[in-house]
Every structure is written in C-alpha cells, then in structure tokens.
Amino acid sequence: MSVPGDGDHLEPRRRSEPIGPAVGGAAPAGDFQSQRPPFVQEAQRALRDLGYNPGPIDGTFGPQTRTALEKYQMAEKLTVTGQLDAETMERLDVYKRLFRPAREL
C-alpha cells in the first residue's frame, strides 16, 4: 500500500561533511573509530605536548588538527594522510593516553 505524500520526490539524505578525510574516495574502515572525539582529543593533547598546534583540545577533527597531524606525520616520516590512522595513533600513544590507569593521571 502506498501512503499519499510518500515516495518518488524524496531524495536520500547526505552528510554535509565526511566523517574523516577521504583518500582515494573513501576512508578506510578503521578510520571511523579513530575519528571519535575521545581519540581525537587525546591526539590533540599529544600533538600539543610535542609542539604542534592542533587548535583547541575539543575532540573536533578540524582544519588546525589536520594541519598539525600532517606536520607531525611529515616530521616522523610517516605517510602524510592528514588522518588519525592506526600507525599515527600508535606513534602518538593515543591508546596508552586514553586507557592509562587512573593512578597515573
């Protein structure tokens, strides 16, 4: 059964911005997890601590964070993607920072 007003004129919704930067047309499957605010916030702290300016430590993966990440990747001779990929997160110790025991805070 068809409901009046349903139908043919509807278009699929699209996100106004991608979740993370796309390389080759699509972000790798693991990138969605790494772009989540807690991971981004810890990466921002690590970048700041290393002298890169990621902008506000707010968990938002904005242009300043991307630029700081690219500079870090270049300095560390990593593949410069501007993404918070697994190798970059490991080098920045994001997991260790995020999941450290409470007594180390």
KOLFI-125776 format. One record per residue: residue in one letter; x, y, z of N, C-alpha, C in turn. Coordinates in steps of 0.1 Angstrom, whole numbers, padded with zeros to 4 digits, always signed. Example, Ala and Ser with C-alpha at 12.3 -4.5 7.8 and 13.67 -1.06 7.14 Angstrom:
BEGIN
a+0132-0057+0078+0123-0045+0078+0132-0033+0078;s+0128-0022+0071+0137-0011+0071+0129+0000+0079;
***
This chain:
BEGIN
m+0008-0012+0000+0000+0000+0000+0009+0012+0000;s+0004+0022-0007+0012+0035-0008+0005+0046+0001;v+0013+0053+0007+0008+0064+0016+0009+0077+0008;p-0002+0085+0007-0002+0097+0000+0010+0106+0006;g+0017+0112-0003+0028+0121+0001+0041+0113+0002;d+0041+0100+0002+0053+0092+0003+0058+0091-0011;g+0071+0090-0012+0075+0085-0024+0086+0091-0033;d+0082+0092-0045+0091+0095-0056+0099+0108-0054;h+0094+0118-0047+0101+0130-0047+0112+0131-0036;l+0112+0120-0027+0122+0120-0016+0136+0117-0021;e+0146+0124-0017+0160+0121-0020+0167+0115-0008;p+0177+0107-0009+0184+0102+0003+0191+0114+0009;r+0192+0113+0022+0199+0124+0030+0214+0121+0028;r+0221+0132+0027+0236+0131+0026+0242+0140+0038;r+0253+0135+0042+0261+0143+0052+0267+0155+0046;s+0267+0166+0053+0273+0178+0047+0288+0177+0047;e+0294+0170+0057+0308+0168+0057+0311+0153+0060;p+0322+0149+0054+0326+0135+0057+0331+0133+0071;i+0330+0121+0076+0334+0118+0090+0349+0121+0091;g+0356+0117+0082+0371+0119+0082+0375+0121+0068;p+0388+0126+0067+0393+0128+0053+0393+0116+0045;a+0389+0117+0033+0389+0106+0024+0402+0106+0015;v+0407+0094+0014+0419+0092+0005+0415+0082-0005;g+0416+0085-0018+0412+0075-0028+0397+0073-0028;g+0389+0083-0023+0375+0082-0025+0368+0077-0013;a+0374+0071-0003+0367+0065+0008+0377+0064+0020;a+0372+0066+0032+0380+0064+0044+0381+0049+0047;p+0393+0044+0051+0394+0030+0055+0384+0027+0066;a+0380+0015+0067+0370+0010+0077+0374+0014+0091;g+0386+0013+0095+0390+0016+0109+0390+0030+0112;d+0390+0039+0102+0391+0053+0105+0379+0059+0112;f+0367+0054+0110+0356+0059+0117+0358+0058+0132;q+0363+0048+0137+0366+0046+0152+0376+0056+0156;s+0386+0059+0149+0397+0068+0153+0393+0082+0152;q+0382+0086+0145+0378+0099+0144+0368+0103+0156;r+0365+0094+0164+0356+0097+0176+0363+0107+0185;p+0355+0115+0191+0361+0126+0200+0371+0122+0210;p+0369+0111+0218+0380+0108+0228+0394+0105+0221;f+0394+0099+0210+0406+0096+0203+0412+0109+0197;v+0404+0117+0191+0408+0130+0186+0414+0139+0197;q+0407+0139+0208+0411+0148+0219+0425+0143+0224;e+0427+0130+0226+0440+0126+0230+0451+0128+0220;a+0447+0127+0207+0457+0130+0197+0460+0145+0197;q+0450+0154+0199+0453+0168+0200+0462+0171+0212;r+0460+0165+0224+0469+0167+0235+0483+0162+0232;a+0484+0151+0226+0498+0146+0222+0505+0155+0212;l+0497+0160+0202+0503+0169+0193+0507+0182+0200;r+0499+0187+0208+0502+0200+0216+0515+0197+0224;d+0515+0186+0231+0527+0183+0240+0540+0182+0232;l+0539+0178+0219+0550+0177+0211+0554+0190+0204;g+0546+0201+0206+0549+0213+0200+0542+0217+0187;y+0532+0208+0183+0524+0211+0172+0511+0218+0177;n+0506+0227+0169+0494+0234+0173+0481+0228+0167;p+0474+0220+0174+0462+0214+0169+0450+0222+0171;g+0451+0234+0177+0440+0243+0180+0434+0238+0193;p+0421+0241+0195+0415+0238+0208+0415+0223+0211;i+0417+0219+0223+0416+0204+0227+0402+0201+0229;d+0394+0199+0219+0380+0198+0220+0374+0185+0214;g+0382+0176+0208+0377+0164+0202+0371+0166+0189;t+0373+0178+0183+0368+0180+0169+0379+0179+0160;f+0378+0171+0149+0388+0170+0139+0387+0181+0129;g+0392+0192+0132+0390+0204+0123+0403+0206+0115;p+0403+0218+0108+0415+0221+0099+0428+0222+0107;q+0428+0228+0119+0440+0230+0126+0446+0217+0131;t+0437+0208+0135+0441+0195+0139+0447+0187+0127;r+0440+0188+0116+0445+0181+0104+0459+0186+0100;t+0461+0199+0100+0474+0205+0096+0485+0201+0106;a+0482+0201+0119+0492+0197+0129+0495+0182+0127;l+0485+0174+0124+0487+0160+0122+0496+0158+0110;e+0493+0165+0099+0502+0164+0087+0516+0168+0090;k+0518+0178+0097+0532+0183+0100+0539+0172+0109;y+0532+0166+0118+0537+0155+0127+0541+0143+0118;q+0532+0139+0109+0534+0128+0101+0546+0130+0092;m+0548+0142+0087+0559+0145+0078+0572+0145+0086;a+0572+0151+0098+0584+0151+0106+0588+0137+0111;e+0578+0128+0113+0581+0115+0117+0583+0105+0106;k+0583+0110+0094+0585+0102+0082+0574+0091+0080;l+0562+0095+0084+0550+0086+0082+0544+0090+0069;t+0535+0081+0064+0527+0085+0052+0518+0097+0056;v+0520+0108+0049+0512+0120+0052+0498+0119+0046;t+0489+0116+0055+0475+0114+0051+0466+0125+0057;g+0470+0131+0068+0462+0141+0075+0450+0134+0083;q+0451+0120+0083+0441+0112+0091+0448+0107+0103;l+0439+0104+0113+0443+0098+0125+0442+0083+0123;d+0452+0078+0115+0452+0064+0112+0459+0056+0123;a+0458+0043+0122+0464+0034+0132+0478+0036+0135;e+0487+0038+0125+0501+0040+0127+0504+0053+0134;t+0497+0063+0130+0498+0077+0137+0493+0076+0151;m+0482+0070+0153+0477+0069+0167+0487+0061+0176;e+0493+0051+0171+0503+0043+0178+0515+0052+0182;r+0520+0059+0172+0532+0067+0174+0529+0079+0184;l+0516+0084+0184+0513+0094+0193+0509+0089+0207;d+0509+0075+0209+0505+0069+0221+0491+0072+0225;v+0482+0074+0215+0468+0077+0218+0461+0067+0227;y+0463+0054+0224+0457+0043+0232+0462+0043+0246;k+0475+0045+0248+0481+0045+0261+0476+0057+0269;r+0475+0068+0262+0470+0080+0269+0455+0079+0273;l+0447+0073+0264+0433+0072+0267+0430+0061+0277;f+0437+0050+0277+0434+0039+0286+0444+0037+0297;r+0451+0047+0301+0460+0046+0312+0453+0044+0325;p+0459+0037+0335+0453+0035+0348+0450+0049+0355;a+0440+0049+0363+0436+0062+0370+0448+0067+0379;r+0456+0058+0384+0466+0063+0393+0477+0071+0386;e+0478+0070+0373+0488+0077+0365+0483+0091+0361;l+0471+0094+0364+0465+0107+0360+0471+0118+0368;
***
